[in-house]
Amino acid sequence: MSNISGASSGSSSTRRERVVGVPTVCWCGAQIVGKISKLDSNPYRRYFHCAYVVSNKLMDDNHVFKWVDEALLNEVERLSSEAKRLEQMMRESEIVFDGVEYEKVVFDKVLMKVKK
């Protein structure tokens, strides 16, 4: 769950900071709260917004704003990438493990010959 990085889709016309995934803290340090849109263009659509903005009823601000569905989609994509990376690491470690097993078998054979 990262925070700030480029531009996002919001309902205001000002440039907003882009948040990748589910936001936790705004750039101003305020917590993020969940709200429900009352706009005709997005009725009942859930979004995350800076608690400072919500409590002060600011308009056209540059604080964190993100639709919940977009945030969750980002999180799923991030977790999917992480799962693929971990699978690849496991495959690589299996190859190393197989190599170690092979070396152990060869070592045991050499040791048996030395004992004879």
C-alpha positions in Angstrom: 0.0 0.0 0.0 2.0 2.9 -1.3 1.2 6.5 -1.2 2.0 9.4 -3.4 3.4 9.3 -7.0 1.7 11.1 -10.2 -1.9 12.1 -11.3 -5.2 10.4 -10.5 -8.8 10.5 -11.6 -10.9 12.6 -9.3 -14.0 14.7 -9.5 -12.2 18.1 -9.3 -10.4 19.8 -12.1 -7.2 20.4 -10.2 -4.2 18.1 -10.5 -4.2 15.6 -7.7 -1.3 13.5 -6.5 -1.5 9.9 -7.7 -1.8 7.2 -5.1 -1.0 3.6 -6.0 -3.1 1.1 -4.2 -5.1 1.9 -1.1 -4.1 5.2 0.4 -3.3 5.3 4.2 -2.0 8.9 4.8 -2.2 12.1 2.8 0.9 14.1 1.9 -0.2 16.6 4.5 0.0 13.9 7.2 -3.7 13.5 7.8 -5.4 10.1 7.8 -7.5 8.9 4.9 -11.2 8.4 5.4 -13.8 6.5 3.3 -16.7 8.5 1.9 -19.6 7.9 -0.5 -20.2 10.2 -3.5 -23.4 12.2 -3.6 -22.7 13.6 -7.1 -25.0 12.9 -10.0 -22.1 11.8 -12.1 -21.0 9.1 -9.5 -23.9 8.4 -7.2 -23.1 6.2 -4.2 -19.6 5.5 -5.5 -17.1 5.0 -2.6 -13.9 7.0 -2.4 -10.9 7.7 -0.2 -10.2 11.3 0.8 -7.9 13.2 3.1 -9.5 13.6 6.6 -8.3 17.2 6.7 -10.2 18.1 3.5 -13.3 16.3 4.7 -13.4 18.0 8.1 -12.8 21.4 6.6 -15.1 20.9 3.6 -12.4 22.1 1.2 -13.1 22.1 -2.6 -10.7 21.8 -5.5 -7.9 20.8 -3.1 -4.7 18.9 -4.0 -5.0 16.3 -1.2 -5.3 12.6 -1.6 -8.5 11.4 -3.4 -9.0 7.9 -4.9 -12.0 5.9 -5.9 -12.2 2.7 -3.8 -12.7 0.4 -6.9 -9.5 1.8 -8.5 -7.6 1.5 -5.3 -8.6 -2.1 -4.9 -7.8 -2.9 -8.5 -4.3 -1.4 -8.0 -3.9 -3.6 -4.9 -4.9 -6.8 -6.7 -2.5 -6.0 -9.6 0.3 -5.3 -7.1 -0.3 -8.5 -5.2 -0.5 -10.5 -8.4 2.9 -9.1 -9.4 4.3 -10.0 -6.0 2.9 -13.5 -6.2 4.5 -14.0 -9.6 7.9 -12.7 -8.2 7.7 -15.1 -5.2 6.8 -18.0 -7.5 9.8 -17.3 -9.6 12.0 -17.1 -6.5 10.6 -20.5 -5.4 11.4 -22.0 -8.8 14.9 -20.7 -8.7 15.4 -22.0 -5.2 14.1 -25.5 -6.3 16.8 -25.5 -9.0 19.5 -24.7 -6.5 18.1 -27.3 -4.2 18.1 -29.9 -7.0 21.7 -29.0 -7.7 22.6 -29.4 -4.1 20.9 -32.8 -4.0 22.8 -33.9 -7.1 26.1 -32.7 -5.6 25.3 -34.7 -2.4 24.7 -37.9 -4.5 28.0 -37.4 -6.4 29.8 -36.7 -3.1 28.4 -39.9 -1.5 29.5 -41.9 -4.6 33.0 -40.5 -4.4 33.2 -41.1 -0.7 32.1 -44.7 -1.2 34.9 -45.2 -3.8 37.5 -43.6 -1.4 36.4 -46.0 1.4 36.9 -49.0 -0.9 
